[in-house]
Amino acid sequence: MPFALTPERDRELTDILTRYPTKMAACIPLLHLCQEQNGFIDDDVVTFVSHRLDLPPAHVKGVVTFYTLFNQHKVGKHQVWVCRTLPCALRGANDMLHYCEKKLGIKAGETTADGKITLRTAECLASCGSAPMMQVDKDYHENLTPAAVDEILEKLRS
Ligand code: FES
């Protein structure tokens, strides 16, 4: 069955379209809306967005593949992004990443067997002053310690 927004999200799209001067400008907000519903952006979603915004599918696909915040495959219920850029790396980001990998039993880029957590790495998330840090879904967790990571991951697993 082709992808379609829920009636509620479709109303949200109508509202989004009033805020932009062109349909093309609404591409990223619409992709976020679709991802919120579907979890990831597959070819069906690309086709849907391209039809709704009168854009070539290649344009939509280009946006999806450019931004790492768009998932191109099924991911876990929660996403943990460990920043690995230099300021975080200097303050132990690699150790934090390896600690997460060990705690979750997966490598970066993988999802736990229960489908709850996808572990990823990120480039600078603009919180260098509180390195090391990671983003969990839409929230930042800063000045990480192993104890803080334990607490964060336990909450996600419960
Ligand atoms: S380097 Fe990690 S937030 Fe900037």
Backbone and ligand atoms as CSV (ligand in chain L), in Angstrom:
chain,resi,resn,atom,element,x,y,z
A,1,MET,N,N,0.851,-1.197,0.000
A,1,MET,CA,C,0.000,0.000,0.000
A,1,MET,C,C,0.889,1.250,0.000
A,2,PRO,N,N,0.622,2.200,-0.876
A,2,PRO,CA,C,1.475,3.399,-0.919
A,2,PRO,C,C,1.403,4.193,0.382
A,3,PHE,N,N,2.479,4.897,0.676
A,3,PHE,CA,C,2.532,5.696,1.903
A,3,PHE,C,C,1.547,6.859,1.813
A,4,ALA,N,N,0.892,7.139,2.929
A,4,ALA,CA,C,0.038,8.330,3.044
A,4,ALA,C,C,0.104,8.815,4.480
A,5,LEU,N,N,-0.020,10.097,4.660
A,5,LEU,CA,C,-0.032,10.658,6.014
A,5,LEU,C,C,-1.361,10.337,6.689
A,6,THR,N,N,-1.324,10.250,8.016
A,6,THR,CA,C,-2.576,10.127,8.765
A,6,THR,C,C,-3.353,11.430,8.566
A,7,PRO,N,N,-4.687,11.392,8.757
A,7,PRO,CA,C,-5.470,12.635,8.583
A,7,PRO,C,C,-4.923,13.786,9.438
A,8,GLU,N,N,-4.502,13.467,10.669
A,8,GLU,CA,C,-3.978,14.520,11.563
A,8,GLU,C,C,-2.699,15.134,10.985
A,9,ARG,N,N,-1.804,14.285,10.506
A,9,ARG,CA,C,-0.548,14.806,9.932
A,9,ARG,C,C,-0.818,15.511,8.599
A,10,ASP,N,N,-1.835,15.050,7.897
A,10,ASP,CA,C,-2.174,15.721,6.638
A,10,ASP,C,C,-2.641,17.159,6.909
A,11,ARG,N,N,-3.379,17.334,7.993
A,11,ARG,CA,C,-3.788,18.697,8.378
A,11,ARG,C,C,-2.559,19.519,8.755
A,12,GLU,N,N,-1.604,18.851,9.419
A,12,GLU,CA,C,-0.367,19.544,9.794
A,12,GLU,C,C,0.391,19.983,8.538
A,13,LEU,N,N,0.377,19.134,7.528
A,13,LEU,CA,C,1.034,19.495,6.264
A,13,LEU,C,C,0.364,20.719,5.638
A,14,THR,N,N,-0.961,20.742,5.677
A,14,THR,CA,C,-1.678,21.903,5.129
A,14,THR,C,C,-1.219,23.173,5.834
A,15,ASP,N,N,-1.055,23.088,7.142
A,15,ASP,CA,C,-0.587,24.232,7.920
A,15,ASP,C,C,0.862,24.590,7.548
A,16,ILE,N,N,1.699,23.572,7.409
A,16,ILE,CA,C,3.106,23.808,7.036
A,16,ILE,C,C,3.181,24.552,5.704
A,17,LEU,N,N,2.357,24.129,4.764
A,17,LEU,CA,C,2.423,24.735,3.420
A,17,LEU,C,C,2.068,26.224,3.435
A,18,THR,N,N,1.309,26.646,4.438
A,18,THR,CA,C,0.965,28.078,4.503
A,18,THR,C,C,2.153,28.912,4.975
A,19,ARG,N,N,3.145,28.262,5.557
A,19,ARG,CA,C,4.274,29.002,6.145
A,19,ARG,C,C,5.451,29.186,5.202
A,20,TYR,N,N,5.383,28.598,4.033
A,20,TYR,CA,C,6.523,28.667,3.109
A,20,TYR,C,C,6.101,29.294,1.778
A,21,PRO,N,N,7.016,30.027,1.168
A,21,PRO,CA,C,6.666,30.716,-0.083
A,21,PRO,C,C,6.491,29.764,-1.259
A,22,THR,N,N,7.154,28.606,-1.208
A,22,THR,CA,C,7.021,27.630,-2.293
A,22,THR,C,C,6.835,26.242,-1.687
A,23,LYS,N,N,6.279,25.338,-2.484
A,23,LYS,CA,C,6.129,23.952,-2.000
A,23,LYS,C,C,7.501,23.327,-1.761
A,24,MET,N,N,8.462,23.656,-2.607
A,24,MET,CA,C,9.812,23.083,-2.466
A,24,MET,C,C,10.394,23.391,-1.077
A,25,ALA,N,N,10.115,24.587,-0.583
A,25,ALA,CA,C,10.671,25.002,0.709
A,25,ALA,C,C,10.126,24.168,1.861
A,26,ALA,N,N,9.005,23.472,1.621
A,26,ALA,CA,C,8.411,22.648,2.681
A,26,ALA,C,C,8.937,21.212,2.651
A,27,CYS,N,N,9.917,20.950,1.816
A,27,CYS,CA,C,10.405,19.579,1.644
A,27,CYS,C,C,10.931,18.989,2.970
A,28,ILE,N,N,11.798,19.725,3.650
A,28,ILE,CA,C,12.384,19.180,4.885
A,28,ILE,C,C,11.317,19.007,5.978
A,29,PRO,N,N,10.468,20.025,6.225
A,29,PRO,CA,C,9.421,19.797,7.239
A,29,PRO,C,C,8.511,18.614,6.896
A,30,LEU,N,N,8.181,18.442,5.632
A,30,LEU,CA,C,7.319,17.314,5.260
A,30,LEU,C,C,8.048,15.983,5.467
A,31,LEU,N,N,9.327,15.951,5.131
A,31,LEU,CA,C,10.088,14.716,5.356
A,31,LEU,C,C,10.138,14.374,6.852
A,32,HIS,N,N,10.293,15.396,7.701
A,32,HIS,CA,C,10.274,15.136,9.147
A,32,HIS,C,C,8.924,14.563,9.575
A,33,LEU,N,N,7.859,15.126,9.032
A,33,LEU,CA,C,6.512,14.654,9.350
A,33,LEU,C,C,6.348,13.188,8.938
A,34,CYS,N,N,6.829,12.866,7.770
A,34,CYS,CA,C,6.733,11.488,7.263
A,34,CYS,C,C,7.566,10.549,8.128
A,35,GLN,N,N,8.772,11.007,8.497
A,35,GLN,CA,C,9.644,10.145,9.290
A,35,GLN,C,C,9.061,9.909,10.684
A,36,GLU,N,N,8.419,10.956,11.211
A,36,GLU,CA,C,7.761,10.827,12.515
A,36,GLU,C,C,6.722,9.696,12.462
A,37,GLN,N,N,6.036,9.593,11.355
A,37,GLN,CA,C,4.998,8.574,11.211
A,37,GLN,C,C,5.568,7.207,10.846
A,38,ASN,N,N,6.510,7.184,9.911
A,38,ASN,CA,C,6.979,5.917,9.324
A,38,ASN,C,C,8.257,5.381,9.972
A,39,GLY,N,N,8.998,6.260,10.653
A,39,GLY,CA,C,10.257,5.835,11.269
A,39,GLY,C,C,11.455,5.998,10.363
A,40,PHE,N,N,11.236,5.955,9.077
A,40,PHE,CA,C,12.322,6.130,8.111
A,40,PHE,C,C,11.731,6.536,6.760
A,41,ILE,N,N,12.633,6.965,5.878
A,41,ILE,CA,C,12.190,7.456,4.564
A,41,ILE,C,C,12.596,6.429,3.512
A,42,ASP,N,N,11.621,5.670,3.043
A,42,ASP,CA,C,11.922,4.725,1.966
A,42,ASP,C,C,11.425,5.294,0.636
A,43,ASP,N,N,11.508,4.495,-0.429
A,43,ASP,CA,C,11.131,5.009,-1.753
A,43,ASP,C,C,9.645,5.384,-1.828
A,44,ASP,N,N,8.789,4.668,-1.062
A,44,ASP,CA,C,7.362,5.022,-1.059
A,44,ASP,C,C,7.153,6.427,-0.494
A,45,VAL,N,N,7.909,6.739,0.552
A,45,VAL,CA,C,7.776,8.070,1.162
A,45,VAL,C,C,8.323,9.127,0.195
A,46,VAL,N,N,9.428,8.817,-0.457
A,46,VAL,CA,C,9.997,9.755,-1.434
A,46,VAL,C,C,8.959,10.036,-2.529
A,47,THR,N,N,8.297,9.001,-2.998
A,47,THR,CA,C,7.274,9.176,-4.044
A,47,THR,C,C,6.133,10.054,-3.522
A,48,PHE,N,N,5.703,9.782,-2.296
A,48,PHE,CA,C,4.617,10.569,-1.698
A,48,PHE,C,C,4.996,12.052,-1.619
A,49,VAL,N,N,6.187,12.309,-1.097
A,49,VAL,CA,C,6.628,13.706,-0.925
A,49,VAL,C,C,6.763,14.376,-2.291
A,50,SER,N,N,7.305,13.652,-3.235
A,50,SER,CA,C,7.496,14.245,-4.559
A,50,SER,C,C,6.156,14.610,-5.196
A,51,HIS,N,N,5.135,13.746,-4.998
A,51,HIS,CA,C,3.794,14.072,-5.527
A,51,HIS,C,C,3.175,15.256,-4.814
A,52,ARG,N,N,3.271,15.243,-3.473
A,52,ARG,CA,C,2.609,16.309,-2.709
A,52,ARG,C,C,3.237,17.679,-2.946
A,53,LEU,N,N,4.540,17.686,-3.237
A,53,LEU,CA,C,5.220,18.983,-3.398
A,53,LEU,C,C,5.553,19.304,-4.854
A,54,ASP,N,N,5.088,18.450,-5.753
A,54,ASP,CA,C,5.380,18.658,-7.184
A,54,ASP,C,C,6.885,18.794,-7.436
A,55,LEU,N,N,7.630,17.894,-6.847
A,55,LEU,CA,C,9.084,17.895,-7.030
A,55,LEU,C,C,9.511,16.594,-7.692
A,56,PRO,N,N,10.610,16.610,-8.444
A,56,PRO,CA,C,11.114,15.347,-8.983
A,56,PRO,C,C,11.565,14.439,-7.834
A,57,PRO,N,N,11.318,13.135,-7.921
A,57,PRO,CA,C,11.758,12.225,-6.862
A,57,PRO,C,C,13.264,12.357,-6.584
A,58,ALA,N,N,14.056,12.641,-7.604
A,58,ALA,CA,C,15.510,12.759,-7.412
A,58,ALA,C,C,15.844,13.929,-6.480
A,59,HIS,N,N,15.050,14.991,-6.538
A,59,HIS,CA,C,15.284,16.127,-5.635
A,59,HIS,C,C,15.038,15.680,-4.190
A,60,VAL,N,N,13.906,15.011,-3.972
A,60,VAL,CA,C,13.557,14.567,-2.618
A,60,VAL,C,C,14.608,13.573,-2.112
A,61,LYS,N,N,14.992,12.643,-2.959
A,61,LYS,CA,C,15.997,11.645,-2.587
A,61,LYS,C,C,17.320,12.332,-2.234
A,62,GLY,N,N,17.647,13.373,-2.972
A,62,GLY,CA,C,18.873,14.125,-2.708
A,62,GLY,C,C,18.857,14.751,-1.320
A,63,VAL,N,N,17.706,15.274,-0.923
A,63,VAL,CA,C,17.579,15.869,0.411
A,63,VAL,C,C,17.724,14.777,1.472
A,64,VAL,N,N,17.052,13.657,1.257
A,64,VAL,CA,C,17.076,12.557,2.231
A,64,VAL,C,C,18.491,12.010,2.417
A,65,THR,N,N,19.215,11.878,1.340
A,65,THR,CA,C,20.560,11.289,1.444
A,65,THR,C,C,21.600,12.306,1.928
A,66,PHE,N,N,21.282,13.601,1.842
A,66,PHE,CA,C,22.241,14.618,2.300
A,66,PHE,C,C,22.236,14.748,3.819
A,67,TYR,N,N,21.046,14.727,4.412
A,67,TYR,CA,C,20.929,14.976,5.850
A,67,TYR,C,C,20.904,13.666,6.631
A,68,THR,N,N,21.861,13.511,7.557
A,68,THR,CA,C,21.937,12.257,8.309
A,68,THR,C,C,20.774,12.097,9.283
A,69,LEU,N,N,20.031,13.166,9.552
A,69,LEU,CA,C,18.887,13.029,10.454
A,69,LEU,C,C,17.730,12.280,9.804
A,70,PHE,N,N,17.799,12.108,8.489
A,70,PHE,CA,C,16.762,11.297,7.841
A,70,PHE,C,C,17.247,9.860,7.759
A,71,ASN,N,N,16.438,8.968,8.311
A,71,ASN,CA,C,16.784,7.552,8.310
A,71,ASN,C,C,16.364,6.930,6.986
A,72,GLN,N,N,17.303,6.234,6.378
A,72,GLN,CA,C,16.969,5.586,5.109
A,72,GLN,C,C,16.577,4.122,5.306
A,73,HIS,N,N,16.696,3.656,6.549
A,73,HIS,CA,C,16.328,2.276,6.873
A,73,HIS,C,C,15.608,2.284,8.216
A,74,LYS,N,N,14.967,1.184,8.499
A,74,LYS,CA,C,14.280,1.040,9.787
A,74,LYS,C,C,15.309,1.210,10.918
A,75,VAL,N,N,14.934,1.952,11.937
A,75,VAL,CA,C,15.833,2.165,13.076
A,75,VAL,C,C,15.096,1.808,14.362
A,76,GLY,N,N,15.837,1.841,15.463
A,76,GLY,CA,C,15.234,1.527,16.748
A,76,GLY,C,C,14.251,2.602,17.193
A,77,LYS,N,N,13.505,2.281,18.249
A,77,LYS,CA,C,12.527,3.234,18.792
A,77,LYS,C,C,13.236,4.507,19.241
A,78,HIS,N,N,14.431,4.343,19.811
A,78,HIS,CA,C,15.233,5.492,20.238
A,78,HIS,C,C,16.552,5.510,19.480
A,79,GLN,N,N,17.020,6.715,19.207
A,79,GLN,CA,C,18.317,6.838,18.545
A,79,GLN,C,C,19.292,7.569,19.452
A,80,VAL,N,N,20.443,6.955,19.619
A,80,VAL,CA,C,21.505,7.529,20.454
A,80,VAL,C,C,22.635,7.933,19.515
A,81,TRP,N,N,22.916,9.237,19.504
A,81,TRP,CA,C,23.976,9.761,18.639
A,81,TRP,C,C,25.135,10.213,19.529
A,82,VAL,N,N,26.274,9.563,19.439
A,82,VAL,CA,C,27.436,9.980,20.220
A,82,VAL,C,C,28.301,10.877,19.335
A,83,CYS,N,N,28.509,12.099,19.805
A,83,CYS,CA,C,29.345,13.024,19.030
A,83,CYS,C,C,30.799,12.561,19.084
A,84,ARG,N,N,31.445,12.579,17.942
A,84,ARG,CA,C,32.826,12.074,17.899
A,84,ARG,C,C,33.810,13.096,17.314
A,85,THR,N,N,33.361,14.326,17.138
A,85,THR,CA,C,34.244,15.346,16.576
A,85,THR,C,C,35.284,15.780,17.624
A,86,LEU,N,N,36.330,16.436,17.167
A,86,LEU,CA,C,37.531,16.663,17.983
A,86,LEU,C,C,37.298,17.120,19.427
A,87,PRO,N,N,36.527,18.204,19.679
A,87,PRO,CA,C,36.375,18.615,21.082
A,87,PRO,C,C,35.804,17.492,21.963
A,88,CYS,N,N,34.823,16.760,21.445
A,88,CYS,CA,C,34.281,15.636,22.217
A,88,CYS,C,C,35.296,14.508,22.294
A,89,ALA,N,N,36.009,14.274,21.184
A,89,ALA,CA,C,37.006,13.197,21.173
A,89,ALA,C,C,38.092,13.466,22.213
A,90,LEU,N,N,38.496,14.733,22.332
A,90,LEU,CA,C,39.543,15.079,23.300
A,90,LEU,C,C,39.087,14.869,24.735
A,91,ARG,N,N,37.781,14.858,24.922
A,91,ARG,CA,C,37.250,14.680,26.291
A,91,ARG,C,C,36.594,13.302,26.472
A,92,GLY,N,N,37.034,12.354,25.656
A,92,GLY,CA,C,36.656,10.965,25.929
A,92,GLY,C,C,35.486,10.392,25.148
A,93,ALA,N,N,35.118,11.021,24.019
A,93,ALA,CA,C,33.967,10.523,23.257
A,93,ALA,C,C,34.164,9.078,22.778
A,94,ASN,N,N,35.374,8.732,22.389
A,94,ASN,CA,C,35.587,7.354,21.915
A,94,ASN,C,C,35.347,6.353,23.036
A,95,ASP,N,N,35.810,6.706,24.233
A,95,ASP,CA,C,35.557,5.814,25.378
A,95,ASP,C,C,34.049,5.693,25.626
A,96,MET,N,N,33.341,6.825,25.512
A,96,MET,CA,C,31.884,6.801,25.725
A,96,MET,C,C,31.205,5.935,24.672
A,97,LEU,N,N,31.660,6.063,23.432
A,97,LEU,CA,C,31.076,5.260,22.353
A,97,LEU,C,C,31.305,3.773,22.624
A,98,HIS,N,N,32.540,3.433,22.978
A,98,HIS,CA,C,32.836,2.018,23.251
A,98,HIS,C,C,32.068,1.525,24.475
A,99,TYR,N,N,31.882,2.421,25.429
A,99,TYR,CA,C,31.102,2.053,26.614
A,99,TYR,C,C,29.649,1.747,26.210
A,100,CYS,N,N,29.075,2.603,25.359
A,100,CYS,CA,C,27.706,2.370,24.867
A,100,CYS,C,C,27.637,1.054,24.096
A,101,GLU,N,N,28.634,0.824,23.246
A,101,GLU,CA,C,28.635,-0.409,22.445
A,101,GLU,C,C,28.634,-1.632,23.365
A,102,LYS,N,N,29.464,-1.568,24.407
A,102,LYS,CA,C,29.564,-2.696,25.330
A,102,LYS,C,C,28.260,-2.877,26.102
A,103,LYS,N,N,27.706,-1.768,26.579
A,103,LYS,CA,C,26.461,-1.848,27.352
A,103,LYS,C,C,25.306,-2.385,26.509
A,104,LEU,N,N,25.260,-1.969,25.250
A,104,LEU,CA,C,24.125,-2.347,24.395
A,104,LEU,C,C,24.370,-3.654,23.634
A,105,GLY,N,N,25.633,-4.072,23.571
A,105,GLY,CA,C,25.949,-5.298,22.831
A,105,GLY,C,C,25.857,-5.135,21.331
A,106,ILE,N,N,26.040,-3.920,20.867
A,106,ILE,CA,C,26.007,-3.652,19.419
A,106,ILE,C,C,27.142,-2.697,19.064
A,107,LYS,N,N,27.405,-2.564,17.792
A,107,LYS,CA,C,28.383,-1.599,17.303
A,107,LYS,C,C,27.629,-0.363,16.802
A,108,ALA,N,N,28.363,0.752,16.679
A,108,ALA,CA,C,27.756,1.967,16.122
A,108,ALA,C,C,27.175,1.642,14.744
A,109,GLY,N,N,25.968,2.120,14.503
A,109,GLY,CA,C,25.291,1.829,13.234
A,109,GLY,C,C,24.314,0.676,13.351
A,110,GLU,N,N,24.331,-0.011,14.494
A,110,GLU,CA,C,23.439,-1.169,14.662
A,110,GLU,C,C,22.306,-0.852,15.630
A,111,THR,N,N,21.313,-1.755,15.615
A,111,THR,CA,C,20.135,-1.617,16.483
A,111,THR,C,C,20.068,-2.828,17.414
A,112,THR,N,N,19.688,-2.582,18.656
A,112,THR,CA,C,19.587,-3.702,19.610
A,112,THR,C,C,18.532,-4.700,19.123
A,113,ALA,N,N,18.692,-5.951,19.550
A,113,ALA,CA,C,17.808,-7.026,19.078
A,113,ALA,C,C,16.347,-6.756,19.423
A,114,ASP,N,N,16.095,-6.039,20.522
A,114,ASP,CA,C,14.703,-5.748,20.888
A,114,ASP,C,C,14.132,-4.556,20.122
A,115,GLY,N,N,14.948,-3.987,19.238
A,115,GLY,CA,C,14.469,-2.880,18.402
A,115,GLY,C,C,14.322,-1.574,19.148
A,116,LYS,N,N,14.857,-1.504,20.349
A,116,LYS,CA,C,14.644,-0.278,21.142
A,116,LYS,C,C,15.647,0.835,20.852
A,117,ILE,N,N,16.912,0.458,20.597
A,117,ILE,CA,C,17.938,1.505,20.504
A,117,ILE,C,C,18.826,1.312,19.277
A,118,THR,N,N,18.981,2.374,18.503
A,118,THR,CA,C,19.974,2.409,17.433
A,118,THR,C,C,21.096,3.316,17.907
A,119,LEU,N,N,22.320,2.797,17.837
A,119,LEU,CA,C,23.490,3.571,18.266
A,119,LEU,C,C,24.169,4.143,17.031
A,120,ARG,N,N,24.414,5.447,17.059
A,120,ARG,CA,C,25.038,6.089,15.899
A,120,ARG,C,C,26.109,7.056,16.372
A,121,THR,N,N,26.934,7.482,15.444
A,121,THR,CA,C,27.885,8.537,15.751
A,121,THR,C,C,27.441,9.791,15.008
A,122,ALA,N,N,27.842,10.932,15.538
A,122,ALA,CA,C,27.476,12.201,14.913
A,122,ALA,C,C,28.703,13.086,14.831
A,123,GLU,N,N,28.669,13.990,13.888
A,123,GLU,CA,C,29.678,15.049,13.878
A,123,GLU,C,C,29.153,16.152,14.782
A,124,CYS,N,N,29.995,17.147,15.037
A,124,CYS,CA,C,29.718,18.170,16.049
A,124,CYS,C,C,28.236,18.560,16.135
A,125,LEU,N,N,27.698,18.455,17.344
A,125,LEU,CA,C,26.295,18.792,17.584
A,125,LEU,C,C,26.172,20.154,18.259
A,126,ALA,N,N,27.249,20.929,18.164
A,126,ALA,CA,C,27.261,22.320,18.647
A,126,ALA,C,C,27.097,22.433,20.160
A,127,SER,N,N,27.642,21.482,20.864
A,127,SER,CA,C,27.622,21.557,22.322
A,127,SER,C,C,29.016,21.232,22.858
A,128,CYS,N,N,30.021,21.720,22.140
A,128,CYS,CA,C,31.418,21.361,22.430
A,128,CYS,C,C,31.824,21.748,23.850
A,129,GLY,N,N,31.259,22.824,24.374
A,129,GLY,CA,C,31.627,23.297,25.705
A,129,GLY,C,C,31.231,22.330,26.798
A,130,SER,N,N,30.366,21.383,26.479
A,130,SER,CA,C,29.939,20.408,27.484
A,130,SER,C,C,30.249,18.986,27.011
A,131,ALA,N,N,31.381,18.877,26.308
A,131,ALA,CA,C,31.835,17.571,25.822
A,131,ALA,C,C,32.302,16.706,26.991
A,132,PRO,N,N,32.222,15.372,26.860
A,132,PRO,CA,C,31.612,14.662,25.740
A,132,PRO,C,C,30.085,14.659,25.866
A,133,MET,N,N,29.435,14.560,24.729
A,133,MET,CA,C,27.972,14.631,24.768
A,133,MET,C,C,27.356,13.687,23.746
A,134,MET,N,N,26.080,13.432,23.939
A,134,MET,CA,C,25.352,12.665,22.943
A,134,MET,C,C,23.915,13.162,22.872
A,135,GLN,N,N,23.308,12.893,21.743
A,135,GLN,CA,C,21.910,13.254,21.548
A,135,GLN,C,C,21.092,11.967,21.592
A,136,VAL,N,N,20.033,11.985,22.390
A,136,VAL,CA,C,19.128,10.846,22.449
A,136,VAL,C,C,17.777,11.343,21.962
A,137,ASP,N,N,17.359,10.841,20.818
A,137,ASP,CA,C,16.172,11.346,20.132
A,137,ASP,C,C,16.337,12.866,19.956
A,138,LYS,N,N,15.541,13.675,20.649
A,138,LYS,CA,C,15.695,15.118,20.450
A,138,LYS,C,C,16.385,15.811,21.624
A,139,ASP,N,N,16.851,15.046,22.600
A,139,ASP,CA,C,17.437,15.641,23.807
A,139,ASP,C,C,18.953,15.504,23.840
A,140,TYR,N,N,19.605,16.546,24.344
A,140,TYR,CA,C,21.055,16.506,24.541
A,140,TYR,C,C,21.382,16.006,25.950
A,141,HIS,N,N,22.433,15.210,26.039
A,141,HIS,CA,C,22.980,14.784,27.329
A,141,HIS,C,C,24.456,15.153,27.293
A,142,GLU,N,N,24.860,15.988,28.227
A,142,GLU,CA,C,26.190,16.594,28.153
A,142,GLU,C,C,27.054,16.208,29.350
A,143,ASN,N,N,28.360,16.508,29.225
A,143,ASN,CA,C,29.332,16.173,30.275
A,143,ASN,C,C,29.162,14.712,30.710
A,144,LEU,N,N,29.136,13.836,29.717
A,144,LEU,CA,C,28.838,12.421,29.983
A,144,LEU,C,C,29.892,11.751,30.860
A,145,THR,N,N,29.406,10.869,31.694
A,145,THR,CA,C,30.260,9.974,32.473
A,145,THR,C,C,29.667,8.571,32.266
A,146,PRO,N,N,30.425,7.527,32.571
A,146,PRO,CA,C,29.838,6.190,32.461
A,146,PRO,C,C,28.561,6.041,33.297
A,147,ALA,N,N,28.534,6.633,34.481
A,147,ALA,CA,C,27.336,6.526,35.326
A,147,ALA,C,C,26.138,7.201,34.661
A,148,ALA,N,N,26.389,8.358,34.039
A,148,ALA,CA,C,25.297,9.062,33.356
A,148,ALA,C,C,24.804,8.234,32.166
A,149,VAL,N,N,25.741,7.633,31.432
A,149,VAL,CA,C,25.357,6.796,30.287
A,149,VAL,C,C,24.527,5.606,30.774
A,150,ASP,N,N,24.936,4.996,31.889
A,150,ASP,CA,C,24.164,3.875,32.451
A,150,ASP,C,C,22.713,4.293,32.679
A,151,GLU,N,N,22.558,5.451,33.311
A,151,GLU,CA,C,21.215,5.927,33.650
A,151,GLU,C,C,20.390,6.190,32.386
A,152,ILE,N,N,21.006,6.836,31.423
A,152,ILE,CA,C,20.303,7.168,30.170
A,152,ILE,C,C,19.861,5.891,29.456
A,153,LEU,N,N,20.777,4.943,29.307
A,153,LEU,CA,C,20.451,3.725,28.560
A,153,LEU,C,C,19.424,2.876,29.302
A,154,GLU,N,N,19.506,2.857,30.626
A,154,GLU,CA,C,18.509,2.085,31.392
A,154,GLU,C,C,17.113,2.632,31.168
A,155,LYS,N,N,17.004,3.969,31.165
A,155,LYS,CA,C,15.684,4.587,30.940
A,155,LYS,C,C,15.145,4.217,29.565
A,156,LEU,N,N,16.035,4.213,28.561
A,156,LEU,CA,C,15.591,3.897,27.196
A,156,LEU,C,C,15.148,2.445,27.074
A,157,ARG,N,N,15.769,1.586,27.843
A,157,ARG,CA,C,15.461,0.153,27.739
A,157,ARG,C,C,14.203,-0.228,28.503
A,158,SER,N,N,13.791,0.602,29.464
A,158,SER,CA,C,12.648,0.218,30.307
A,158,SER,C,C,11.322,0.476,29.602
L,1,FES,S1,S,32.524,18.355,19.084
L,1,FES,FE1,FE,30.942,17.352,20.132
L,1,FES,S2,S,29.449,18.890,20.300
L,1,FES,FE2,FE,31.013,19.845,19.179
